[in-house]
Amino acid sequence: MYTLHTPGPWSAFYKRKYDEWHVSVPLPGTKMTYGIFPNGVPAVNGTAEANAKLIAASPELLECLILAVRSEERNRKVMIDANAEMGFDEPKKLEWVEIAEAIIKKATGL
């Protein structure tokens, strides 16, 4: 699936000097990275570290979700074909797949 975000891996790191958590992403075409929050990751009530780590993991989480949905789509197609041959109703799309598709659309705009 094509997306417009910067591909991973992203990384979360702590800047002790400023007492801030940051997230860096690869600079395409180089071995360099750049920070996406120049003043640290936004935080409320001490959540900066958790927020930074979640943001840094988001490209991999998105890819995993896309792969899971694709796998379930293949499985569902097999079930649709088998059910059609036996005269059964088409299986319903699983709730988690609908939720995952909405999340993928939210993240990618696609």
Secondary structure as GFF3:
##gff-version 3
##sequence-region A 1 110
A	DSSP	beta_strand	11	15	.	.	.	ID=ss1
A	DSSP	beta_strand	20	26	.	.	.	ID=ss2
A	DSSP	beta_strand	33	35	.	.	.	ID=ss3
A	DSSP	alpha_helix	48	86	.	.	.	ID=ss4
A	DSSP	alpha_helix	95	108	.	.	.	ID=ss5
###
